[in-house]
Amino acid sequence: MTIEITLLGTGSPLPDPNRAGPSTLVRAGGKTFLFDAGRAVGLRLAAAGAAWSMLDAVLLTHLHSDHITDLNDAITGRWVTSLAPNPLPIIGPGHTQIVVDGILAMLGPDIGYRIAHHEDMTEGPEPVVTESAGGVVLHDADADVRIIAAPTDHKPVEPTLGYRIEHAGQAVVIGGDGVPCAGLDELCAGADAYVQTVLRDDLVSQIPIQRFLDTIDYHSTVRQAGETAARAGVKTLVLTHQVPTPAPGSEAEWIALAAEAFSGEIVFGDDLTVVTV
C-alpha cells in the first residue's frame, strides 16, 4: 500500500512555459485528492492520467489567487463530465465559501448556456464546501485514508492550512506557502514525505523591487524547509512552487541549501514529478 504524490504545478505567480501554477495530486487507498488549483491544473491533471470526474476532493491551503486560478475549471469540469449528480467536495480555510460563491456567480452565463443546450442537465454545479480551522477534515475508513488539517503561518494571508494525508501507516504532508510554525511541525511529525513551497532569499534579496522583496517574510526559505523536515523527523523533503523560478540546471543549488539542515532524501520538484512512499 502506497501514497503517490504528483506535483502537477510547481510554478510561481509569474507565468512560465514549463511550470503550471501550484497544485499537487495525492493518490491513496484508491482515492484521488487535489491540493490547490493553480494555473493550467486541468492540463497537468490530464498528463498525470487523472480527470476532474476522478477527484474525491479538492483541498485548498489558502486563497491567494495563484493557488485558486483554475478552481473554476475544477468546478465546471466536474459538473460537465459527470453523467450523474456528483458534487465536488471542496475543503479549505475560512472564506472558501465566499470564493466558491463568487466563482459560481462568474460562471452564471456559462451554466445557463449548458442547461439550455443539454436536456439531461437541469441543475448547475453544486460544490460542497467545508471550511476548517484544523483537525480531521476527511476520514474514509473503507479506504483507510484520513486527512488532518492544521493552521499554518502565511500572514497577512490568513487563515491558511497545511494537510497531513495518512494511509496504511504512512503519511505525507502538504505544507503550502508560509513560514515554519507549530502547526506545520505538528503535521510533519514522523511523516514519510513533506511537500513545501520554498524561496531562495539569497536570490530574491538581489532584486531591488519592494513588492518582490516583500515575498521573503512570508515564505519558507529552502534552509527553513530543511530545518522543519529535520526537526519533525521527516524521511523525504520535496521542494515545490520555487520562488524565484529556478534557472535551468540550478537544481543542485536548491538541494544543497536544504541539505545544510536536513540529511534525508531531498527531491527538487518539476511539473509532473512523482514521489511514492
Disulfide bonds with the S-S distance in Angstrom:
none
